[in-house]
Amino acid sequence: MNKCKKPYVDQTRNLEKFSPEILSEIEKLFEKKFTYSKPVNNEWQLPDPSDAFTCDHKEFSSLLALKDSMNEVKNQLSDKNLDEWHQHTSFTNKAGKIIPHVKKSVNAELCTQAWCKFHEILCSFPLLPEEALQDGELNSVHLCEAPGAFIASLNHYLKSHHIPCDWNWVANTLNPYHEANDTLIMIMDDRLMANTLPWWYFGPDNTGDVMTLKHLTGLQDFVSNMATVHLVTADGSFDCQGNPGEQEALVSPLHYCETVTALMILGTGGSFVLKMFTLFEHCSTNLLFLLNCSFEEVHVFKPATSKAGNSEAYVICLRYMGRESIHLLLSKMIQNFGTEMVNKALFPQHMLPESFLKIHEECCMFFHKCQVETISENIHLFERMEEAEQTKLNELRDCAVEFFMQRLHMKPIARNNWLVKKSQTGCSMNAKWFGQRNKYFSTYNERKMLETLTWNDKVAKGYFNHWAEEHSLNNAGKMCILEGLSCNLECSWWYILEGKRLPVVKCSPFCDGQVLENLNEAMNELVWGRLKSRQMLQTCQSCEVLPGELILAEVSDLSSCHQEVLNERSSDQFKCLVVDFPFLCDTESQPSMEIKLLDSATLLTFSFSLLYDGEPKYQQQLLETRCWCLKVPCRRGTGPPGALDD
């Protein structure tokens, strides 16, 4: 049997096989675009920079009415089972068959919904400046990019269209390897990142937070080797399921920081793609006015492969006029950079031209109408879907696939043209563990109810309750240690990476995010409220604290491995400082180590740290050890709790 991959065959069928009604509906799906037409009298001018950030936000009544109308429709979904609703809208999504077809037919790398959305944008607008194509050099920066689908899509576009250019890219995203980053606002999928890490910039604090000023200045230095930046994309968002009616306002500080970053690093004539949502708020109106005054063309576009029922839309900005034209305003915007910029409005409401507000309201009404129609239709079909309606939906989905393939002139590329030609095995995290918030509740109303419960009730009604019960009842005497093979430790490859200190561990490749959230909430309650002494803690009988002897043996094994890496003689003894464990000082049990004992003073008060193992005995040992070491001469290196390895 021939296992070789079949050669690509263009299987796009003639669209004439579909009825005019079906074809017309799909054409509308691909035409959700609004262009801001500037007046010929050059009326749209930025206010004086001295007027920026001087007034509170003042909303526009007509746009607020659209927002209220939208939320009334969305409120009808509050009692819907989220899994059932998601399954239903996946079927009613007319573009639902496009992604799997593209992945299979054109050998697309990291083919996701984002991949297809960006390919639509690339094929619908002249994003790549003519200057870059003529010079044969393209430089792009991708903000909030994880998992990297925009980059993979752009690579496929360049390769499949045989565009001869030297392409250099840099990407930013919240660092999935920084354990203080919250999975609610971060994508953990690192399939591309793990294999292209040198091209990813996480900032001086290693968090990847694009909303800090030091990240902006650091990114400017990081891309300074590029002659100019031709394209900036910003695909940032975060989970707003807890308050979906205020998604636009909640995400607005992120959009502001993404925009300022783009305007600071983009070269004259460059393009900017910004994901936004509804555009009803004053902050969004101001941002659109700024972009219209900074670029020659601005469009708002909702790709067909973006689910029609959500608020997502992309602002496409073409031919940047350059920093010089707005440098005074940019200087002031940088002074208001960060999460708190929402306190004051970028521009006073009365300074926005009426002609702009009229066009902006038309834009909002257009996308409002599209979204409300889709949600209303989905609600109608959710209650009852006839066989004829199912048949029509299947035809629409098939037609959308053919329309996508033909309109975008989709062509395959070979695997050796991928960004990651051969993935390093075992280097990426299992993204399936993360972001599955829906499994903890069935409906939006249920989610809001769970938020009001006590910690004990949350756990009892939560997704992991049966695991906790099984652990406490059936695991007595059992334990699990997560470890790798010491012989595979390439210590010579290790280096120190400095970054922002961890106030709390919020994500880990070794633990579900909800379990970490439950742990942190429980420990916070104990720290700030009810815990007065160690005696109040109830030790889990199914967990076992590692004895000091085992810890010392682990240190010995690691020391031996390190000796082999450094090619040192096995007769050389490692020095090990042991604090408060006099019974571990038997030199005969560990002949390869020179053990030094120190007595520690018992701490008068007991406290938790959210950074270490939740077992109180470990934390007590570690805290006492660290405090004692502050009183003795400085020593090289630290080891496990209870033993400091020199």
C-alpha positions as CSV (number, residue, x, y, z in Angstrom):
1,M,0.0,0.0,0.0
2,N,1.4,3.4,-1.0
3,K,1.4,5.6,2.1
4,C,2.8,8.6,0.3
5,K,0.6,11.7,0.4
6,K,-1.6,12.1,-2.6
7,P,-0.6,15.0,-4.9
8,Y,-2.8,18.0,-4.7
9,V,-5.6,18.1,-7.2
10,D,-7.7,21.2,-7.7
11,Q,-11.1,20.0,-6.8
12,T,-12.9,23.3,-6.7
13,R,-16.2,22.8,-8.4
14,N,-18.1,25.3,-10.5
15,L,-20.1,27.6,-8.3
16,E,-22.9,27.5,-10.8
17,K,-24.0,24.2,-9.4
18,F,-25.5,26.2,-6.5
19,S,-28.8,28.1,-6.7
20,P,-28.7,31.9,-7.1
21,E,-30.3,32.2,-3.6
22,I,-27.5,30.1,-2.0
23,L,-24.8,31.9,-3.9
24,S,-26.2,35.3,-3.0
25,E,-26.3,34.5,0.7
26,I,-22.7,33.3,0.7
27,E,-21.5,36.4,-1.3
28,K,-23.0,38.6,1.5
29,L,-21.1,36.5,4.1
30,F,-17.9,37.5,2.4
31,E,-18.8,41.2,2.0
32,K,-19.0,42.4,5.6
33,K,-16.9,45.4,5.0
34,F,-17.3,49.1,5.8
35,T,-15.0,51.9,4.5
36,Y,-14.5,55.2,6.3
37,S,-14.8,57.7,3.4
38,K,-12.9,60.8,4.3
39,P,-14.4,64.2,3.3
40,V,-12.5,66.0,0.5
41,N,-12.1,69.2,2.6
42,N,-9.6,67.5,4.9
43,E,-12.0,68.1,7.8
44,W,-10.8,65.2,9.9
45,Q,-7.9,66.7,11.9
46,L,-6.6,65.5,15.3
47,P,-7.3,67.9,18.2
48,D,-4.4,69.7,19.8
49,P,-2.4,67.3,22.0
50,S,-3.0,69.6,25.0
51,D,-6.7,68.6,24.8
52,A,-6.0,64.9,25.1
53,F,-6.9,63.2,28.4
54,T,-8.5,66.2,29.9
55,C,-12.1,65.1,30.0
56,D,-14.1,62.1,31.3
57,H,-15.7,59.7,28.9
58,K,-19.0,60.8,27.6
59,E,-20.9,58.3,25.6
60,F,-22.9,58.9,22.5
61,S,-26.6,58.3,23.0
62,S,-27.3,56.9,19.6
63,L,-24.4,54.3,20.0
64,L,-25.5,53.5,23.5
65,A,-28.9,52.7,22.1
66,L,-27.3,50.2,19.7
67,K,-25.4,48.7,22.6
68,D,-28.5,48.2,24.7
69,S,-30.3,46.7,21.7
70,M,-27.5,44.3,21.1
71,N,-27.4,43.2,24.8
72,E,-31.1,42.6,24.8
73,V,-30.7,40.1,22.1
74,K,-27.6,38.5,23.8
75,N,-29.6,38.2,27.1
76,Q,-31.8,35.7,25.4
77,L,-28.8,33.3,25.5
78,S,-28.3,33.4,29.3
79,D,-30.4,30.3,30.0
80,K,-29.0,28.3,27.1
81,N,-26.8,25.3,27.9
82,L,-23.4,26.4,26.7
83,D,-22.3,23.1,25.2
84,E,-25.6,22.6,23.4
85,W,-25.5,26.2,22.1
86,H,-21.9,25.9,20.9
87,Q,-22.8,22.7,19.1
88,H,-25.8,24.3,17.5
89,T,-24.0,27.4,16.3
90,S,-21.1,25.3,15.0
91,F,-23.6,23.7,12.7
92,T,-25.4,26.9,11.7
93,N,-22.0,28.6,11.0
94,K,-22.1,28.8,7.2
95,A,-18.3,28.9,7.1
96,G,-17.9,25.9,9.4
97,K,-16.6,23.5,6.8
98,I,-13.9,25.9,5.5
99,I,-11.2,25.3,8.1
100,P,-11.0,21.5,7.9
101,H,-11.1,21.7,4.0
102,V,-8.3,24.2,3.9
103,K,-6.2,22.2,6.3
104,K,-6.6,19.1,4.2
105,S,-6.5,20.4,0.7
106,V,-3.6,23.0,0.8
107,N,-1.4,21.5,3.5
108,A,-1.8,24.6,5.7
109,E,0.5,24.8,8.8
110,L,-1.3,25.6,12.1
111,C,-4.6,25.9,10.2
112,T,-7.1,27.4,12.7
113,Q,-9.9,29.9,12.4
114,A,-7.4,32.7,12.9
115,W,-5.3,31.3,10.0
116,C,-8.3,31.5,7.7
117,K,-9.4,34.9,8.9
118,F,-6.0,36.4,8.2
119,H,-5.9,34.8,4.8
120,E,-9.1,36.5,4.0
121,I,-7.7,39.8,5.1
122,L,-4.5,39.3,3.1
123,C,-6.5,38.5,-0.1
124,S,-9.1,41.3,0.4
125,F,-6.8,44.3,1.1
126,P,-3.3,45.4,-0.1
127,L,-1.7,44.8,3.3
128,L,1.8,44.3,2.0
129,P,3.2,47.7,0.9
130,E,4.4,48.0,-2.7
131,E,7.7,49.4,-1.5
132,A,8.4,46.2,0.4
133,L,7.5,43.9,-2.5
134,Q,9.7,46.0,-4.9
135,D,12.7,46.0,-2.5
136,G,12.3,42.3,-1.8
137,E,12.3,42.7,1.9
138,L,9.2,42.4,4.2
139,N,9.3,43.0,8.0
140,S,6.3,42.3,10.1
141,V,5.5,42.4,13.9
142,H,2.6,40.4,15.3
143,L,1.2,41.5,18.7
144,C,-0.8,39.2,21.0
145,E,-0.1,36.5,18.4
146,A,-0.3,33.1,20.2
147,P,-0.5,30.5,18.9
148,G,0.9,32.0,15.7
149,A,-1.7,31.4,13.1
150,F,-1.4,34.9,11.5
151,I,2.3,34.2,11.0
152,A,1.7,30.8,9.5
153,S,-1.0,32.2,7.3
154,L,1.3,35.0,6.0
155,N,4.0,32.4,5.4
156,H,1.6,30.3,3.3
157,Y,0.4,33.4,1.4
158,L,4.0,34.4,0.5
159,K,5.1,30.9,-0.5
160,S,1.9,29.9,-2.4
161,H,1.9,33.2,-4.3
162,H,5.6,32.9,-5.0
163,I,6.3,36.4,-3.7
164,P,10.1,36.9,-3.8
165,C,11.0,38.6,-0.6
166,D,13.3,38.2,2.4
167,W,10.7,38.0,5.2
168,N,11.6,38.8,8.8
169,W,9.0,38.6,11.6
170,V,8.8,39.2,15.3
171,A,6.0,38.1,17.5
172,N,4.7,39.0,21.0
173,T,2.2,37.3,23.3
174,L,1.6,36.7,26.9
175,N,4.3,34.2,27.9
176,P,2.7,30.8,28.5
177,Y,5.9,29.8,30.4
178,H,5.5,32.6,32.9
179,E,3.5,31.0,35.7
180,A,2.0,34.2,37.0
181,N,0.1,34.8,33.7
182,D,-3.6,34.0,34.0
183,T,-5.1,31.4,31.6
184,L,-8.2,33.6,31.3
185,I,-6.3,36.1,29.3
186,M,-3.6,33.9,27.7
187,I,-3.5,31.2,25.0
188,M,-1.4,28.3,26.2
189,D,-0.9,26.7,22.8
190,D,2.8,26.9,22.1
191,R,3.1,24.5,19.1
192,L,4.7,27.2,16.9
193,M,6.3,29.2,19.7
194,A,8.3,26.3,21.2
195,N,10.0,25.7,17.8
196,T,10.6,29.4,16.9
197,L,11.3,30.9,20.4
198,P,14.1,33.3,19.3
199,W,11.6,35.2,17.2
200,W,9.2,35.8,20.2
201,Y,9.6,38.8,22.4
202,F,8.3,38.7,26.0
203,G,9.8,42.0,27.3
204,P,12.3,42.7,30.0
205,D,10.0,41.2,32.7
206,N,9.5,38.0,30.6
207,T,5.7,38.2,30.9
208,G,4.9,39.3,27.4
209,D,2.5,41.9,28.7
210,V,2.0,44.4,25.9
211,M,0.3,46.8,28.3
212,T,3.5,47.9,30.1
213,L,5.6,50.8,28.9
214,K,8.8,48.9,29.4
215,H,7.5,46.3,27.0
216,L,7.0,49.0,24.4
217,T,10.5,50.5,24.7
218,G,12.0,47.0,24.8
219,L,10.1,46.0,21.7
220,Q,11.4,49.1,19.9
221,D,15.0,48.0,20.7
222,F,14.2,44.4,19.7
223,V,13.0,45.4,16.2
224,S,15.6,48.1,15.7
225,N,17.7,45.9,13.4
226,M,14.8,46.0,10.9
227,A,15.2,48.8,8.3
228,T,11.5,49.5,8.6
229,V,8.4,47.7,9.8
230,H,5.9,47.2,7.0
231,L,3.1,45.4,8.8
232,V,1.8,45.2,12.4
233,T,-1.0,42.9,13.4
234,A,-2.7,42.9,16.8
235,D,-5.1,40.0,17.6
236,G,-5.5,40.5,21.3
237,S,-8.5,39.7,23.5
238,F,-9.3,37.8,26.6
239,D,-12.1,35.8,28.2
240,C,-15.2,38.0,28.9
241,Q,-17.7,35.3,29.6
242,G,-18.2,36.7,33.1
243,N,-19.5,40.0,31.7
244,P,-20.1,39.6,27.9
245,G,-22.2,42.7,27.7
246,E,-19.2,44.9,28.5
247,Q,-16.7,43.1,26.4
248,E,-15.8,46.2,24.4
249,A,-15.1,48.4,27.5
250,L,-13.2,45.6,29.2
251,V,-10.8,45.1,26.3
252,S,-10.4,48.7,25.4
253,P,-7.2,49.3,27.4
254,L,-5.6,46.4,25.5
255,H,-6.7,47.9,22.1
256,Y,-5.3,51.3,23.2
257,C,-1.9,49.8,24.0
258,E,-1.8,47.7,20.9
259,T,-2.5,50.8,18.8
260,V,0.1,53.0,20.5
261,T,2.7,50.2,20.1
262,A,1.8,49.9,16.4
263,L,2.0,53.6,15.8
264,M,5.4,53.7,17.5
265,I,7.1,50.9,15.6
266,L,5.4,51.0,12.1
267,G,7.2,52.6,9.2
268,T,5.7,55.2,7.0
269,G,3.5,53.6,4.4
270,G,3.0,50.5,6.5
271,S,-0.2,48.6,7.4
272,F,-1.9,47.9,10.7
273,V,-4.5,45.2,11.4
274,L,-6.3,45.5,14.8
275,K,-9.0,43.1,16.1
276,M,-11.8,45.0,17.9
277,F,-15.3,44.1,18.9
278,T,-18.4,46.4,18.9
279,L,-17.5,50.0,18.3
280,F,-20.2,51.7,20.5
281,E,-18.1,53.1,23.3
282,H,-16.5,56.5,23.4
283,C,-13.1,55.0,23.7
284,S,-13.6,53.0,20.5
285,T,-14.9,56.0,18.7
286,N,-11.8,58.0,19.7
287,L,-9.5,55.2,18.6
288,L,-11.2,54.9,15.2
289,F,-10.8,58.7,14.7
290,L,-7.1,58.5,15.6
291,L,-6.5,55.7,13.1
292,N,-8.4,57.6,10.4
293,C,-6.2,60.6,11.0
294,S,-3.0,58.5,11.0
295,F,-3.6,56.3,7.9
296,E,-4.8,57.1,4.4
297,E,-7.4,54.3,4.4
298,V,-9.3,52.6,7.2
299,H,-11.8,49.8,6.8
300,V,-13.7,47.6,9.2
301,F,-13.9,44.0,8.0
302,K,-15.5,40.9,9.4
303,P,-14.1,37.8,7.7
304,A,-16.5,35.1,6.6
305,T,-14.6,32.6,8.7
306,S,-15.2,34.8,11.8
307,K,-18.4,33.3,13.5
308,A,-21.2,35.6,12.4
309,G,-22.8,35.7,15.8
310,N,-19.9,37.2,17.7
311,S,-18.9,40.9,17.9
312,E,-15.4,40.4,16.4
313,A,-14.3,42.7,13.6
314,Y,-10.9,43.7,12.2
315,V,-9.9,47.3,11.6
316,I,-7.7,47.4,8.5
317,C,-5.4,50.5,8.3
318,L,-3.5,51.1,5.1
319,R,-0.6,53.5,4.3
320,Y,0.6,55.0,7.6
321,M,1.4,58.7,7.4
322,G,4.3,58.3,9.8
323,R,5.1,59.1,13.4
324,E,6.2,62.6,12.6
325,S,2.6,63.7,11.8
326,I,1.4,62.7,15.2
327,H,4.5,62.7,17.4
328,L,3.2,65.3,19.9
329,L,0.0,63.3,20.5
330,L,2.0,60.0,20.6
331,S,4.2,61.5,23.4
332,K,1.2,62.2,25.5
333,M,-0.4,58.8,24.8
334,I,2.8,57.1,26.0
335,Q,2.4,59.0,29.3
336,N,-1.0,57.5,29.7
337,F,0.1,54.0,28.6
338,G,-1.2,51.0,30.6
339,T,-4.3,49.5,32.1
340,E,-5.5,52.7,33.7
341,M,-5.7,54.8,30.6
342,V,-9.5,54.4,30.6
343,N,-9.9,57.0,33.4
344,K,-9.8,59.9,30.9
345,A,-11.0,60.1,27.3
346,L,-8.4,60.4,24.6
347,F,-10.4,63.2,22.9
348,P,-13.3,65.2,24.3
349,Q,-16.5,64.2,22.8
350,H,-17.3,67.6,21.3
351,M,-14.0,67.7,19.4
352,L,-14.9,64.9,17.1
353,P,-16.2,66.2,13.7
354,E,-19.9,65.6,13.0
355,S,-19.1,64.1,9.6
356,F,-16.9,61.5,11.2
357,L,-19.5,60.6,13.9
358,K,-22.1,60.2,11.1
359,I,-20.0,57.7,9.2
360,H,-18.9,55.9,12.4
361,E,-22.6,55.5,13.4
362,E,-23.3,54.0,10.0
363,C,-20.5,51.5,10.5
364,C,-21.8,50.5,13.9
365,M,-25.3,50.1,12.5
366,F,-24.1,47.9,9.7
367,F,-22.3,45.4,11.9
368,H,-25.0,45.6,14.6
369,K,-27.6,44.6,12.0
370,C,-25.4,41.7,10.8
371,Q,-24.8,40.3,14.3
372,V,-28.4,40.7,15.5
373,E,-29.8,38.9,12.5
374,T,-27.4,36.0,13.0
375,I,-28.2,35.6,16.7
376,S,-31.9,35.9,16.1
377,E,-31.7,33.3,13.4
378,N,-29.7,31.0,15.6
379,I,-32.2,31.3,18.4
380,H,-35.1,30.5,16.0
381,L,-33.3,27.4,14.7
382,F,-32.2,26.3,18.2
383,E,-35.9,26.0,19.2
384,R,-36.8,24.0,16.1
385,M,-35.0,23.2,12.9
386,E,-36.9,21.6,10.1
387,E,-35.3,19.2,7.7
388,A,-35.5,21.7,4.9
389,E,-33.6,24.2,7.0
390,Q,-30.9,21.6,7.7
391,T,-30.6,20.8,4.0
392,K,-30.3,24.5,3.1
393,L,-27.6,25.0,5.8
394,N,-25.6,22.1,4.4
395,E,-25.8,23.6,0.9
396,L,-24.7,27.0,2.3
397,R,-21.7,25.4,4.1
398,D,-20.6,23.5,0.9
399,C,-21.0,26.7,-1.2
400,A,-18.9,28.7,1.3
401,V,-16.0,26.2,1.0
402,E,-16.0,26.5,-2.8
403,F,-16.4,30.3,-2.7
404,F,-13.5,30.6,-0.2
405,M,-11.2,28.4,-2.3
406,Q,-11.9,30.2,-5.5
407,R,-12.0,33.8,-4.3
408,L,-8.8,33.5,-2.3
409,H,-7.0,31.4,-5.0
410,M,-5.9,28.9,-2.5
411,K,-2.9,26.8,-3.4
412,P,-0.9,24.2,-1.5
413,I,2.7,24.5,-0.3
414,A,5.2,21.8,0.5
415,R,6.0,20.8,4.1
416,N,9.6,22.1,3.6
417,N,8.1,25.6,3.2
418,W,6.5,25.5,6.6
419,L,7.9,27.6,9.4
420,V,8.4,24.4,11.5
421,K,9.6,21.7,9.1
422,K,10.2,19.2,11.9
423,S,8.8,19.8,15.4
424,Q,11.0,19.1,18.4
425,T,9.3,16.2,20.2
426,G,8.1,16.9,23.7
427,C,8.9,20.6,23.7
428,S,5.3,22.0,23.6
429,M,2.5,22.0,26.2
430,N,-0.7,20.2,25.9
431,A,-3.0,23.0,25.1
432,K,-6.1,20.9,25.5
433,W,-5.8,21.3,29.2
434,F,-6.3,25.0,29.1
435,G,-9.1,27.5,28.4
436,Q,-11.9,25.0,28.8
437,R,-13.9,27.2,31.1
438,N,-17.3,25.9,30.0
439,K,-16.8,22.5,31.7
440,Y,-17.4,24.1,35.1
441,F,-20.9,25.3,34.4
442,S,-23.7,24.7,31.9
443,T,-25.3,28.1,31.4
444,Y,-24.3,31.8,31.9
445,N,-26.8,32.1,34.7
446,E,-25.3,29.1,36.4
447,R,-21.9,30.6,36.1
448,K,-23.1,33.8,37.8
449,M,-24.7,31.7,40.6
450,L,-21.5,29.8,41.2
451,E,-19.6,33.0,41.7
452,T,-21.7,33.8,44.8
453,L,-21.0,30.5,46.6
454,T,-18.5,29.8,49.3
455,W,-15.3,28.0,48.5
456,N,-16.5,24.7,49.9
457,D,-19.7,24.9,47.9
458,K,-17.8,25.8,44.7
459,V,-15.6,22.8,45.0
460,A,-18.6,20.5,45.9
461,K,-20.4,21.7,42.8
462,G,-17.4,22.0,40.6
463,Y,-16.0,19.8,37.8
464,F,-13.3,18.3,39.9
465,N,-15.4,17.3,42.9
466,H,-15.3,13.6,42.0
467,W,-11.5,13.7,41.7
468,A,-11.2,15.2,45.2
469,E,-13.5,12.6,46.7
470,E,-11.7,9.8,44.9
471,H,-8.4,11.1,46.1
472,S,-9.4,11.4,49.8
473,L,-11.2,8.0,49.9
474,N,-9.1,5.7,47.7
475,N,-5.5,7.1,47.7
476,A,-4.5,6.6,51.3
477,G,-0.7,6.0,51.3
478,K,-0.3,6.6,47.6
479,M,1.6,9.5,46.2
480,C,2.9,10.8,42.9
481,I,6.2,12.6,42.2
482,L,6.5,14.5,38.9
483,E,10.1,14.2,37.8
484,G,12.3,13.7,34.7
485,L,15.3,11.5,34.2
486,S,18.3,13.1,35.8
487,C,20.6,11.5,33.2
488,N,18.9,13.7,30.5
489,L,19.7,17.0,32.3
490,E,21.8,19.1,30.0
491,C,23.0,21.4,32.7
492,S,25.5,23.1,30.4
493,W,22.7,24.4,28.3
494,W,20.9,26.1,31.2
495,Y,21.1,29.8,31.8
496,I,19.5,32.3,34.2
497,L,16.4,34.1,32.8
498,E,15.4,37.2,34.8
499,G,11.9,38.5,34.9
500,K,9.0,39.7,36.9
501,R,8.7,38.0,40.3
502,L,5.8,35.6,40.7
503,P,3.2,37.0,43.1
504,V,1.1,33.8,42.6
505,V,1.2,30.8,40.4
506,K,-1.8,31.0,38.0
507,C,-0.8,28.6,35.2
508,S,1.3,25.6,34.9
509,P,1.8,22.9,32.2
510,F,1.5,20.4,35.1
511,C,-1.9,21.4,36.5
512,D,-5.3,22.4,35.3
513,G,-5.9,26.1,35.7
514,Q,-9.2,25.7,37.6
515,V,-7.4,23.5,40.2
516,L,-4.8,26.2,40.7
517,E,-7.5,28.8,41.0
518,N,-9.2,26.8,43.7
519,L,-5.9,26.3,45.5
520,N,-5.0,30.0,45.4
521,E,-8.5,31.0,46.6
522,A,-8.4,28.6,49.5
523,M,-4.9,29.7,50.6
524,N,-5.9,33.4,50.3
525,E,-8.8,32.8,52.6
526,L,-6.5,31.1,55.1
527,V,-3.9,33.8,55.0
528,W,-6.2,36.8,55.2
529,G,-9.0,35.3,57.4
530,R,-9.3,32.3,59.5
531,L,-5.8,30.8,59.9
532,K,-4.4,31.7,63.3
533,S,-2.0,28.8,63.9
534,R,-0.6,25.7,62.2
535,Q,-2.8,23.5,64.4
536,M,-5.9,24.7,62.6
537,L,-4.8,23.0,59.4
538,Q,-6.2,19.5,58.5
539,T,-3.5,17.4,56.8
540,C,-4.7,15.3,53.9
541,Q,-4.3,11.7,54.9
542,S,-3.9,10.7,51.2
543,C,-0.8,12.9,50.7
544,E,2.6,12.1,51.9
545,V,5.4,14.6,52.8
546,L,8.7,13.6,51.4
547,P,11.1,12.6,54.2
548,G,14.4,14.4,54.6
549,E,16.4,11.3,53.7
550,L,14.7,11.1,50.3
551,I,15.3,14.8,49.6
552,L,19.0,14.3,50.4
553,A,19.2,11.3,48.1
554,E,17.7,13.3,45.3
555,V,20.3,16.1,45.9
556,S,23.1,13.4,45.8
557,D,21.8,12.0,42.4
558,L,21.6,15.5,40.9
559,S,25.1,16.3,42.1
560,S,26.5,13.1,40.5
561,C,24.8,14.0,37.3
562,H,26.2,17.5,37.4
563,Q,29.7,16.1,38.0
564,E,29.5,14.0,34.8
565,V,28.4,17.1,32.8
566,L,31.4,19.1,34.1
567,N,33.8,16.1,33.7
568,E,34.8,16.4,37.3
569,R,36.4,13.5,39.2
570,S,33.8,11.4,41.0
571,S,36.0,11.5,44.1
572,D,35.4,15.2,44.5
573,Q,32.8,15.8,47.3
574,F,29.9,18.2,46.9
575,K,29.2,20.4,49.8
576,C,25.7,20.4,51.2
577,L,24.3,22.6,53.9
578,V,21.5,20.9,55.9
579,V,19.4,23.1,58.1
580,D,17.5,21.7,61.1
581,F,17.9,18.0,60.2
582,P,20.7,16.7,62.5
583,F,19.7,13.0,61.8
584,L,20.7,13.6,58.1
585,C,24.4,14.2,59.0
586,D,25.4,10.6,58.7
587,T,28.3,10.9,56.3
588,E,28.4,7.1,55.7
589,S,25.0,7.2,54.0
590,Q,26.1,9.9,51.5
591,P,29.9,9.4,51.0
592,S,29.9,11.7,47.9
593,M,28.8,14.7,49.9
594,E,30.4,16.8,52.6
595,I,27.4,17.7,54.9
596,K,27.4,20.8,57.1
597,L,24.7,21.2,59.7
598,L,23.1,24.4,60.9
599,D,20.4,24.7,63.6
600,S,17.5,27.0,62.7
601,A,15.3,29.0,65.0
602,T,11.6,28.2,64.9
603,L,9.5,31.0,63.4
604,L,7.1,32.5,65.9
605,T,4.3,33.1,63.3
606,F,3.2,30.8,60.5
607,S,2.3,32.1,57.1
608,F,1.6,30.7,53.6
609,S,3.2,31.4,50.3
610,L,1.3,30.9,47.1
611,L,4.6,30.2,45.3
612,Y,5.5,26.9,46.7
613,D,4.0,23.5,47.4
614,G,0.8,23.8,49.3
615,E,1.8,21.3,51.9
616,P,2.3,23.4,55.1
617,K,5.2,21.3,56.4
618,Y,7.2,22.0,53.2
619,Q,6.4,25.7,53.5
620,Q,7.4,25.9,57.1
621,Q,10.7,24.2,56.4
622,L,11.5,26.4,53.4
623,L,10.6,29.6,55.2
624,E,12.7,28.7,58.3
625,T,15.6,27.8,56.1
626,R,15.5,31.0,54.1
627,C,15.2,33.2,57.2
628,W,18.1,31.4,58.9
629,C,20.3,31.7,55.8
630,L,19.9,35.5,56.1
631,K,21.7,35.3,59.4
632,V,24.7,33.2,58.2
633,P,27.5,34.0,55.7
634,C,26.4,34.0,52.1
635,R,26.7,30.6,50.5
636,R,26.6,29.5,46.9
637,G,23.3,28.1,45.5
638,T,20.1,26.7,47.1
639,G,18.6,23.2,47.0
640,P,15.3,21.6,48.0
641,P,13.6,22.6,51.3
642,G,15.7,21.4,54.2
643,A,18.9,21.1,52.2
644,L,21.0,23.7,50.5
645,D,23.2,22.3,47.9
646,D,26.5,24.1,47.3
